[in-house]
Amino acid sequence: MALLAPNPTEKQIRLDSATLHKTFMGIAAAGFAAEIVLGFVAASREGKISQRDFALAHQIVGYATLTSAAAGFAILTTSF
């Protein structure tokens, strides 16, 4: 909803902590959605060799999502 809200003041896009936070949290949100899909796909491949590949992808996306969410949190809560 925040992405669709009108901007009351004209503001130039710049690289600041709020922009970095939004970027990392957007990546984390995409990762959460991908985790759901990969979880169902990996579960549907029960007993097949390809299940290991989907499970590995699920794990990699999970760690990337965790890292992105932690980075977004850290950027917002610390000042630099």
Secondary structure as GFF3:
##gff-version 3
##sequence-region A 1 80
A	DSSP	alpha_helix	17	44	.	.	.	ID=ss1
A	DSSP	alpha_helix	50	77	.	.	.	ID=ss2
###
